[in-house]
């Protein structure tokens, strides 16, 4: 893999299966990306891409902090959760917008647009992790959610600090089914096709304690 595009795009189901995790959601925004139709889009599964924000897995860094600041959730080797940069990065995933700081919505969440969204946050104690995927762009099923509504939803669930990850057609939540195969729990909307998963740069994967 080259340094400019260090990751190969995968759907969330492909990620869950390849890395044998129990839960997976889409992660960071990424580049390059375009969608001009079913015959002209990027990336396909396997195409090289780069996360837009800071990204790391088990001490290996795949994305660095950029001039445009993106919120980053850091996860320690002991599963400690923080938005404050550690001395040494273990796991890290970045998002688009910080939603909550210290139990309150951040200022500036005024965009009224409804979109599919993916969000992650943690409780004040750091003991609980909250993962939310909201579907959208599907009339008569779900139009989506605003950032302010998403922040309030995270508060209702018990989150103290939170951010939203890449949304839109990227928003996907997958779990390992009873048969061991990936099971998509939401209705992704890549290329305006309900149920179609988008290949994305990175993901957050969770292992259950056996």
N, C-alpha and C positions, 0 to 999 in steps of 0.2 A: 504494500500500500504506500502511496506517496504521502508526503508530509502535508500537502495542501488539502488533500481529501483522504484522511486517515481511516475512514470507516466505509464499509459496504452497506448500502441500504437494505433493510429487511422490513417485512411487515411485522406487526406485533406478534402474530401467531408464529411466524418463522423464528423470531427471537426466543419466544417461550420454549419452543421445541428444541432449538439448537443449544440453548444454555440450560435446559432442563429446570427452569424455574417454575414456581407454582402460580404466581400472579405477574402480569406484565402490563405496563401502560406505555404509550408513546412518550418521547422525551422532548428534547430541545428542538428549537427551530434549526434549520439547516440550509445549506446551499451546495451546489446549485439546485434550483427547483423551478419547474414551469409545468403548466397544464393547459395545452391548447387544443386538446381533444384526445380521443382514445388512441389515435395513431401518432400523437406528438406530445409526449410528456416525459418528464425526468424528475426523479430517478425511477428506473425499473429495479426490481430486486437484484442485488449484486452490484449495482453501479456505485462508483466511489462518490462519497459526499463528505462534508465537513460540518460538525455542529457549530452553531453560531456563538454559543457561550462556553464557559468553562465546563469541561467534562472529563471524568476520570473513572476508572474501574480497578479496584484493588491495587491502587498505587500507580497504575499506568495512566498517564494523562493523554487524552485524545483531543482536547480542545483547551485553548488558553483564554484568559480574560482579554477582551477586546476593548477598543476605544469606546465603543458604545456599551455602556454597562448593562448587563443582564443579571437578574437575581440568580443566585446559585445556592442550592441546598447541598451541604456537605454532610456526609455520613461516615463516621469513624469506623475503624475495624471492630469496635465494640457496639456498633449500631447507634452511637450517639448522633443526634440530629441538630444542625445549627446552620443559620444563614451567615454566620461570621466565619471568615476564612481561617482555617487552621494553619499551624506552622508547617505541617506536612499533609498533603491531600491524599486521602485514601479513595473514597468514592465521592463523586460529585456529579450533579446534573443541574443544568440551568433552565430557566424559564423565560417567559416574555415579560411578565409584570408581577411585582410583589403585590399581594392582595391584603395581607394582614401583617401588622407589626405590633407586638405587645398586646394582642387581643382585640385590636381595633382596625377597621379598614384604613388603608393608606389614603392620603389625599389624592385627588385627581382621577378617581375611577368614574368618570363622567360619560364615557363613550356609551351611547344608547344602543349600539348595534347588538343584535342577537346572533350568536354563533355557537356551534359545538365548542365545548371547552374541556380541557383536562387540567385538574388542579391537584396539588399535594400540600399537606401541612402537617403540623404536629401540635400536640397538647402542650400546655404550660410546663408540665413535668417532663416532657420529652418521652414519656412512656408510650404514647399512642401516636400512630401515624395514620393520617387520613388521606385517602385517595378518592377522587371524584371525577367521573367522566359524564358529561351532559351531552346528549345528542341534540342535533339541530339540522336546519336546512331541509327538513322533511315535513311538508304541510300535512296537517291532520294527524301528525304523530308528535313532532317536537320542532319548534322553531329555533330553539337555542336559549341562551341566557346571557345577560349583560355581565360585565366585570363586577359591577356593584352588587348585583344579585348573587354572583358566585362568591364574593367575599362574605356576604351575609349567610349564605348557605354553609360555608366553612365554619363560621362562628356558631351557627346552630348545631353543627355536628360536634363541636368541642375544640376546634383548632384555635391556637393562640398565635401562631405564625404560619403564613401560607403564601404560595405563589401559583400563578397559572402557567402551565407548560404550553407547548405548541398546541393549537386548537384547529378548528375548521375540519378539513378532511383528514387530518392526522389523528384526531381524537379516537382512541381505541383502548378498550379494556378486555384483556384475555386472561382466562384462568385455565389451569390444568383440569380437564374433566375426569370423571370417575374411571374412564377408559384410558387415561393417560394422555389423551390427545388435546390440543388446544381448543378451547371453547370461547368464542367471542360473546361477551355479555351485553354489549351495546349494539347500536346500529351505525357503523361508520358510514361516511358519505363521500368517499373519494370519487372524483370525476362525476359528481352528481348522481352516483349510482348507490342507492341504499345497500348496505351490507358489504361494500367493496372496501378492502383494507388498502391503505397507502403504504408503500415502502418508505421508511423514514431512517434518519441517521442513527439515533440512539434511543434507548429505552431505560425504564426503571424496572428491574426484575426483583422479585422477592421469593426467597426460599422459606418454606415452613420448616420449623424444627421437627425432626423425625423422632 
